Amino acid sequence: MYVTWRRQTLTHTWHGDKRFQRRHIGVSLSESRRVDGKPRRRLVAHLGHVEEARIDRTPDQAAFWYRTDLALDQAEITEEQREAFRQQIAERIPRPDLTLLADADEWSDLMVQDSGAAAALLDHIPLDDDMRNRRRQTVGQLRDYQDSRARMDSWWERLRNRNDRKHRQEFAEKAERGEVEELKRFDYSQLSPDVAEAVQGSTERIKELQ
């Protein structure tokens, strides 16, 4: 079993229609097997990926290593293999200095990228109890927001793909019950101004749809 690397271009969607592409580096575990007498590579597990242009940024490293460590822990390999793979990957994608995430802007960047990683790493960041609790509360709010946004994105796609009166009426009723409106009630006060503006901007679709 061995580590494999792959460069790939991922397409992201922002505000419904606007699309942009970013180059990412993906990391996987693979193994070689012979099939009909010929060597074949088989994917064992995808470990993670990181945007190539941001590979040296602490939030991106933190999000990458959080997911990679989880994947390695779940892989059916020995502890010796696990540690060897971690060292090999770290030669190309360094582990982050988590103390840097005490900075509000670095923390906000990680939160928006991967709220799960932000929640899991809180206890490893040097913070006083009051700030840690405030950040924990903010992460919870952000995850609620992201869940709500995912539901709204699903409705957006349904309206785009099945643009008929029935689905427009369903959406209007859902919005009236507050199941879409709740996106506007997200508390941005704990985020840095730049990140708050970026996150809050994704709710503009609601205004267009209502």
C-alpha positions as CSV (number, residue, x, y, z in Angstrom):
1,M,0.0,0.0,0.0
2,Y,1.3,3.5,-0.8
3,V,0.3,7.2,-1.0
4,T,-0.8,8.6,-4.3
5,W,-1.1,12.2,-5.3
6,R,-3.3,13.8,-7.9
7,R,-3.8,17.3,-9.2
8,Q,-7.4,18.1,-10.1
9,T,-9.5,21.1,-11.0
10,L,-12.6,21.4,-9.0
11,T,-15.5,23.6,-10.1
12,H,-17.3,25.6,-7.3
13,T,-20.7,27.2,-7.5
14,W,-21.3,30.6,-5.8
15,H,-24.6,32.4,-5.6
16,G,-26.4,29.8,-7.7
17,D,-25.0,30.4,-11.1
18,K,-21.5,31.9,-10.8
19,R,-18.9,29.2,-11.2
20,F,-15.1,29.3,-10.7
21,Q,-12.4,26.7,-10.8
22,R,-9.5,26.0,-8.4
23,R,-6.6,23.6,-8.7
24,H,-6.5,21.1,-5.8
25,I,-4.0,18.5,-4.7
26,G,-5.7,15.2,-3.7
27,V,-4.2,12.5,-1.6
28,S,-5.2,8.8,-1.5
29,L,-4.1,5.4,-0.4
30,S,-3.7,2.9,-3.2
31,E,-2.4,-0.7,-3.6
32,S,-1.2,-2.7,-6.6
33,R,-2.8,-6.0,-7.6
34,R,-2.4,-8.3,-10.5
35,V,-5.5,-8.8,-12.7
36,D,-5.1,-11.3,-15.5
37,G,-1.4,-11.2,-15.0
38,K,-1.1,-7.4,-15.3
39,P,-0.5,-4.9,-12.5
40,R,-3.4,-2.7,-11.6
41,R,-3.7,0.1,-9.1
42,R,-6.7,0.0,-6.8
43,L,-7.9,2.9,-4.7
44,V,-8.1,2.0,-1.1
45,A,-9.2,5.3,0.5
46,H,-9.4,9.0,-0.4
47,L,-7.7,10.9,2.4
48,G,-8.3,14.6,1.5
49,H,-7.5,17.5,-0.8
50,V,-6.3,21.1,-0.4
51,E,-6.3,24.0,-2.8
52,E,-2.9,24.2,-4.3
53,A,-2.6,28.0,-4.1
54,R,-3.4,27.9,-0.4
55,I,-1.3,25.0,0.7
56,D,0.8,27.1,3.0
57,R,-2.1,28.7,4.8
58,T,-2.9,27.6,8.4
59,P,-6.7,27.2,8.0
60,D,-6.3,25.1,4.9
61,Q,-3.7,22.9,6.5
62,A,-5.9,22.5,9.6
63,A,-8.9,21.5,7.5
64,F,-6.9,19.1,5.4
65,W,-5.2,17.3,8.3
66,Y,-8.4,17.0,10.3
67,R,-10.0,15.1,7.4
68,T,-6.8,13.2,6.6
69,D,-6.3,12.0,10.2
70,L,-9.9,10.8,10.3
71,A,-9.5,8.9,7.1
72,L,-6.2,7.3,8.2
73,D,-7.7,6.3,11.5
74,Q,-10.6,4.5,9.7
75,A,-8.3,2.8,7.2
76,E,-7.6,-0.9,7.8
77,I,-3.9,-0.5,8.2
78,T,-1.3,-1.1,10.9
79,E,-0.3,1.7,13.3
80,E,3.2,1.6,11.8
81,Q,1.8,2.2,8.3
82,R,-0.5,4.9,9.6
83,E,2.4,6.8,11.1
84,A,4.6,6.3,8.0
85,F,1.9,7.7,5.7
86,R,1.4,10.7,8.0
87,Q,5.1,11.5,7.8
88,Q,5.2,11.1,4.1
89,I,2.2,13.4,3.5
90,A,3.6,16.0,5.9
91,E,6.7,16.4,3.8
92,R,4.5,17.9,1.1
93,I,1.6,19.4,3.1
94,P,2.9,20.5,6.5
95,R,0.9,20.1,9.7
96,P,-0.3,23.5,10.9
97,D,0.7,25.4,14.0
98,L,-2.6,25.4,15.7
99,T,-1.6,28.3,18.0
100,L,-2.0,30.5,14.9
101,L,-5.7,29.8,14.9
102,A,-6.1,31.9,18.0
103,D,-6.1,34.8,15.5
104,A,-9.7,35.8,14.7
105,D,-9.2,36.0,11.0
106,E,-7.4,32.7,10.7
107,W,-10.1,31.1,12.9
108,S,-12.9,32.6,10.8
109,D,-11.3,31.3,7.6
110,L,-11.2,27.8,9.0
111,M,-14.8,28.0,10.3
112,V,-16.2,28.9,6.9
113,Q,-14.1,26.2,5.1
114,D,-14.8,23.4,7.5
115,S,-16.9,24.0,10.5
116,G,-16.5,20.3,11.6
117,A,-12.7,20.8,11.8
118,A,-13.1,24.1,13.6
119,A,-15.3,22.5,16.2
120,A,-13.0,19.5,16.7
121,L,-9.8,21.6,17.0
122,L,-11.2,24.1,19.5
123,D,-9.7,22.4,22.5
124,H,-6.2,22.4,20.9
125,I,-6.1,26.2,20.4
126,P,-4.7,28.4,23.2
127,L,-7.7,30.4,24.3
128,D,-9.2,31.5,27.5
129,D,-12.5,29.8,28.6
130,D,-14.7,32.7,27.7
131,M,-13.3,33.0,24.1
132,R,-13.4,29.2,23.7
133,N,-17.1,29.2,24.6
134,R,-17.9,32.1,22.4
135,R,-16.2,30.3,19.4
136,R,-18.0,27.1,20.2
137,Q,-21.3,28.9,20.1
138,T,-20.4,30.6,16.8
139,V,-19.4,27.3,15.2
140,G,-22.7,25.8,16.2
141,Q,-24.5,28.8,14.7
142,L,-22.5,28.4,11.5
143,R,-23.2,24.7,11.2
144,D,-26.9,25.5,11.6
145,Y,-26.5,28.1,8.9
146,Q,-24.7,25.7,6.5
147,D,-27.4,23.0,7.0
148,S,-30.1,25.6,6.2
149,R,-28.2,26.8,3.2
150,A,-27.8,23.2,1.9
151,R,-31.6,22.8,2.2
152,M,-32.1,26.0,0.4
153,D,-29.7,25.0,-2.3
154,S,-31.7,21.8,-2.8
155,W,-34.9,23.9,-3.3
156,W,-33.0,26.3,-5.7
157,E,-32.0,23.3,-7.9
158,R,-35.6,22.0,-7.8
159,L,-36.9,25.3,-8.9
160,R,-34.4,25.6,-11.7
161,N,-34.9,22.0,-13.0
162,R,-38.7,21.9,-12.5
163,N,-39.8,25.4,-13.0
164,D,-43.6,25.0,-12.6
165,R,-46.2,26.6,-10.5
166,K,-46.5,23.7,-8.0
167,H,-42.9,23.9,-6.9
168,R,-43.0,27.7,-6.7
169,Q,-46.0,27.4,-4.4
170,E,-44.2,24.8,-2.3
171,F,-41.2,27.1,-1.9
172,A,-43.4,30.1,-1.0
173,E,-45.1,28.0,1.7
174,K,-41.8,26.8,3.0
175,A,-40.5,30.3,3.2
176,E,-43.6,31.5,5.0
177,R,-43.1,28.8,7.7
178,G,-39.6,30.2,8.3
179,E,-37.7,27.3,6.9
180,V,-35.9,29.5,4.4
181,E,-36.2,32.8,6.2
182,E,-34.1,31.4,9.1
183,L,-31.1,31.9,6.9
184,K,-31.4,35.6,7.4
185,R,-31.3,35.2,11.1
186,F,-27.7,33.9,11.3
187,D,-25.6,35.8,13.8
188,Y,-22.5,37.1,12.0
189,S,-21.3,39.1,15.0
190,Q,-18.5,36.7,16.0
191,L,-17.0,36.5,12.5
192,S,-14.4,38.9,11.1
193,P,-15.9,41.5,8.8
194,D,-14.4,40.0,5.6
195,V,-15.6,36.5,6.3
196,A,-19.0,37.7,7.5
197,E,-19.6,39.6,4.3
198,A,-18.7,36.5,2.2
199,V,-20.9,34.2,4.2
200,Q,-23.8,36.7,4.4
201,G,-23.6,37.3,0.6
202,S,-24.8,33.7,-0.1
203,T,-28.2,34.6,1.3
204,E,-28.9,37.0,-1.6
205,R,-30.6,34.2,-3.5
206,I,-33.4,34.2,-1.0
207,K,-34.3,37.8,-2.0
208,E,-34.3,36.9,-5.6
209,L,-36.6,33.9,-5.1
210,Q,-39.1,35.4,-2.7
